[in-house]
Amino acid sequence: MMEEYWDDGSPLDHSILLDNTTELCSHINTHERLDMMLPTDSDTTAATYQAFRSYLGAMMEMTERYGKSLSIICIGVDESAPIKFLGKEGASLISRAITRYLRQETRSHDVVGRSTEVDARGYPFFLIACPLLDEEKAGALAVRIVADMLSQALDPERPWMSLSVGVAGMAVDVSDPESLVGRGVASLQRARRNGGKRVWLHSSTAQSIYGLDIENTNNPNQQTKDSEQK
C-alpha cells in the first residue's frame, strides 16, 4: 500500500490524526474543511482512500472513547445508457462535480473521500465520514443531499443519472475502518439490487430490510420494503 504524507513530509496515519484531535476540531467553527488538509485524488479531488481511512480510524477511536455517534455515507453512480455513453472522460468530470457538491453541502468536519477501486465505467464510490451523526440522521442527510444535487443537475423531464446510497453507523461489532466502509458499501449494493435511486440503511438491512427512497424528498422517513428474500 502506498504511504500517504502531510504537506510537511511527515507520514499520515490515524495516530497522528488522533494526537492532533484538538487542532483538527478547531476547524469545525471555521469555513476551512478538514478534508482540504488531507491528500487528495487528482481524478476526483476527493481525499484518497488511505487518507480517508486514517481520518475514519481516528474518529472511530475518539467517538468510542467519548460515547459519540459516527456514520459513513457511501454513494455510487447507477448504471444507465447516458452514463455509459459519456465514457471514462465523462466519469472524471462527473466525479469532480459530485465531490464539489458533497463538500458544499456537508459540514466542515465531514470528510469526503473516494474508494480505491473504480467500476467498469470509471466511477469510484464516494465516501463521507459523518462524526456526531447516528445512522438515521446520516440517512436523512444523504436523502437531502442527493435529491438536491440531482434536482439541480438534471432536467426532470429527461433524467440521465441516478445515485444509490448506503449508510452505516458505528456499532459494537465494528472494529476497524474497513468494517464500517464495508457495511456502507454492502448497503449501497442492497439499494441497487432494489432498483437503485434510493438510500439504504445498514440497520434496516439487518431488521427485515427497509430503505429510504431518494425520490420521496417530502418525507425522508418513508420506507420502501425490500422484496427480495433472505
C-alpha positions as CSV (number, residue, x, y, z in Angstrom):
1,M,0.0,0.0,0.0
2,M,1.3,3.4,-0.9
3,E,2.1,5.6,2.1
4,E,0.5,9.0,2.3
5,Y,2.1,12.1,3.7
6,W,1.2,15.5,5.1
7,D,2.5,18.6,3.2
8,D,5.5,18.9,5.5
9,G,6.6,15.3,4.6
10,S,5.5,13.6,7.9
11,P,3.7,10.3,7.5
12,L,-0.1,10.3,7.6
13,D,-1.8,7.8,9.8
14,H,-4.7,7.6,12.2
15,S,-2.4,8.1,15.3
16,I,-1.3,11.4,14.0
17,L,-4.8,12.5,13.4
18,L,-5.9,11.3,16.9
19,D,-3.0,13.0,18.6
20,N,-4.0,16.2,16.9
21,T,-7.7,16.0,17.6
22,T,-7.8,19.4,19.3
23,E,-6.2,21.0,16.3
24,L,-8.5,19.3,13.9
25,C,-11.6,20.1,15.8
26,S,-10.6,23.8,15.9
27,H,-11.6,23.9,12.3
28,I,-15.2,23.0,13.0
29,N,-16.2,26.5,13.6
30,T,-14.4,27.9,10.5
31,H,-15.0,27.7,6.8
32,E,-11.9,25.6,6.2
33,R,-12.7,21.9,5.6
34,L,-10.8,19.2,7.3
35,D,-10.6,17.2,4.1
36,M,-8.8,20.0,2.4
37,M,-5.9,19.2,4.8
38,L,-5.7,15.6,3.5
39,P,-4.0,14.2,0.4
40,T,-6.5,14.2,-2.5
41,D,-7.0,12.2,-5.6
42,S,-6.3,14.0,-8.9
43,D,-9.2,12.4,-10.8
44,T,-12.0,13.3,-8.3
45,T,-10.4,15.9,-6.0
46,A,-11.8,13.8,-3.0
47,A,-9.5,12.6,-0.2
48,T,-7.6,9.5,-1.2
49,Y,-8.9,6.2,0.4
50,Q,-5.7,5.9,2.5
51,A,-6.3,9.4,3.9
52,F,-10.0,8.8,4.4
53,R,-9.3,5.6,6.2
54,S,-6.8,7.3,8.5
55,Y,-9.3,10.0,9.4
56,L,-12.1,7.5,9.9
57,G,-10.0,5.4,12.2
58,A,-9.1,8.4,14.3
59,M,-12.8,9.4,14.6
60,M,-13.8,5.8,15.5
61,E,-11.4,5.9,18.4
62,M,-12.5,9.3,19.5
63,T,-16.2,8.6,19.3
64,E,-15.9,5.3,21.0
65,R,-13.8,6.9,23.8
66,Y,-16.5,9.7,24.4
67,G,-19.6,7.7,23.6
68,K,-20.5,9.8,20.5
69,S,-22.1,8.8,17.2
70,L,-20.3,8.3,13.9
71,S,-21.7,7.2,10.5
72,I,-20.5,6.7,7.0
73,I,-22.3,7.5,3.7
74,C,-21.4,5.6,0.6
75,I,-22.6,7.0,-2.8
76,G,-22.4,5.3,-6.2
77,V,-23.4,6.4,-9.7
78,D,-26.0,4.0,-11.1
79,E,-25.7,2.4,-14.4
80,S,-27.5,4.0,-17.3
81,A,-27.2,4.4,-21.1
82,P,-26.1,8.1,-20.9
83,I,-23.5,7.4,-18.3
84,K,-22.1,4.6,-20.4
85,F,-22.1,6.8,-23.5
86,L,-20.1,9.6,-21.6
87,G,-17.3,7.1,-21.0
88,K,-14.3,7.4,-18.7
89,E,-13.7,11.1,-19.7
90,G,-17.2,11.9,-18.6
91,A,-16.7,9.9,-15.4
92,S,-13.8,12.1,-14.4
93,L,-15.8,15.3,-14.9
94,I,-18.9,14.0,-13.2
95,S,-16.8,12.7,-10.3
96,R,-15.3,16.1,-9.7
97,A,-18.7,17.7,-9.8
98,I,-20.0,15.2,-7.3
99,T,-17.1,15.8,-4.9
100,R,-17.5,19.6,-5.2
101,Y,-21.2,19.4,-4.4
102,L,-20.7,17.0,-1.5
103,R,-18.2,19.4,0.1
104,Q,-20.6,22.3,-0.4
105,E,-23.5,20.5,1.3
106,T,-21.7,18.9,4.2
107,R,-20.2,20.2,7.4
108,S,-16.6,21.4,7.6
109,H,-15.6,18.4,9.8
110,D,-17.2,15.9,7.5
111,V,-14.6,14.3,5.2
112,V,-15.4,13.4,1.6
113,G,-13.2,10.6,0.2
114,R,-13.3,8.0,-2.5
115,S,-12.8,4.3,-2.8
116,T,-9.6,2.9,-4.3
117,E,-11.4,0.7,-6.8
118,V,-13.5,2.1,-9.7
119,D,-16.2,0.3,-11.7
120,A,-16.1,-0.6,-15.4
121,R,-17.3,2.9,-16.3
122,G,-14.6,4.6,-14.3
123,Y,-16.6,5.7,-11.2
124,P,-15.4,5.1,-7.6
125,F,-17.7,5.1,-4.6
126,F,-17.8,8.4,-2.8
127,L,-17.4,8.2,0.9
128,I,-18.5,10.7,3.6
129,A,-17.4,10.3,7.2
130,C,-20.0,12.0,9.5
131,P,-18.9,12.4,13.1
132,L,-21.6,13.1,15.7
133,L,-24.4,11.8,13.4
134,D,-26.1,8.5,14.1
135,E,-27.3,6.3,11.2
136,E,-30.8,7.6,11.0
137,K,-29.7,11.3,10.9
138,A,-26.9,10.4,8.3
139,G,-29.6,8.7,6.2
140,A,-31.8,11.8,6.3
141,L,-28.8,13.9,5.3
142,A,-28.0,11.6,2.4
143,V,-31.6,11.8,1.2
144,R,-31.5,15.6,1.2
145,I,-28.0,16.0,-0.4
146,V,-28.6,13.5,-3.2
147,A,-32.1,14.8,-4.0
148,D,-30.9,18.4,-4.1
149,M,-27.9,17.6,-6.2
150,L,-29.9,15.7,-8.8
151,S,-32.7,18.3,-8.9
152,Q,-30.1,21.0,-9.7
153,A,-28.1,19.0,-12.2
154,L,-30.8,17.1,-14.2
155,D,-33.7,18.0,-16.4
156,P,-36.7,16.4,-14.6
157,E,-38.2,15.6,-18.0
158,R,-35.1,13.8,-19.1
159,P,-33.1,12.5,-16.2
160,W,-29.8,10.9,-17.3
161,M,-28.2,10.0,-14.0
162,S,-29.2,8.5,-10.7
163,L,-27.4,7.7,-7.5
164,S,-27.7,4.9,-4.9
165,V,-26.5,5.4,-1.3
166,G,-25.6,3.1,1.6
167,V,-25.4,4.4,5.2
168,A,-23.8,2.6,8.1
169,G,-23.3,3.7,11.7
170,M,-20.8,2.7,14.4
171,A,-21.7,-0.4,16.3
172,V,-20.1,-2.6,19.0
173,D,-19.2,-5.2,16.4
174,V,-17.4,-2.7,14.1
175,S,-13.7,-2.9,15.0
176,D,-11.9,-1.0,12.2
177,P,-12.5,1.4,9.3
178,E,-12.7,-1.4,6.7
179,S,-15.6,-2.9,8.6
180,L,-17.5,0.3,8.6
181,V,-16.8,1.1,5.0
182,G,-17.7,-2.5,4.1
183,R,-21.1,-2.1,5.7
184,G,-21.7,1.2,3.8
185,V,-20.8,-0.5,0.5
186,A,-23.0,-3.5,1.3
187,S,-25.9,-1.2,2.0
188,L,-25.3,0.6,-1.3
189,Q,-25.3,-2.7,-3.2
190,R,-28.6,-3.6,-1.5
191,A,-30.0,-0.3,-2.7
192,R,-29.0,-1.1,-6.2
193,R,-30.5,-4.6,-6.1
194,N,-33.8,-3.0,-5.1
195,G,-33.9,-0.7,-8.1
196,G,-31.4,2.0,-7.3
197,K,-32.2,5.7,-6.8
198,R,-32.5,5.2,-3.0
199,V,-30.8,5.4,0.3
200,W,-30.4,2.2,2.2
201,L,-29.6,2.0,5.9
202,H,-27.5,-0.9,7.2
203,S,-29.6,-1.2,10.3
204,S,-32.7,-1.6,8.1
205,T,-30.9,-4.4,6.2
206,A,-30.4,-6.2,9.5
207,Q,-34.1,-5.8,10.5
208,S,-36.3,-7.2,7.8
209,I,-34.9,-4.9,5.2
210,Y,-36.3,-1.4,4.7
211,G,-34.8,1.5,2.8
212,L,-35.2,5.2,2.2
213,D,-36.4,6.4,-1.2
214,I,-34.4,9.3,-2.6
215,E,-37.3,10.4,-4.7
216,N,-39.6,10.9,-1.7
217,T,-38.0,14.2,-0.6
218,N,-41.0,15.4,1.3
219,N,-40.8,12.5,3.8
220,P,-37.3,11.2,4.3
221,N,-38.6,8.6,6.7
222,Q,-40.8,7.0,4.0
223,Q,-39.9,3.3,3.9
224,T,-39.9,1.0,0.9
225,K,-39.8,-2.7,1.6
226,D,-37.2,-4.9,0.1
227,S,-38.9,-7.6,-1.9
228,E,-36.0,-9.9,-2.1
229,Q,-35.9,-12.9,0.2
230,K,-33.1,-13.5,2.7
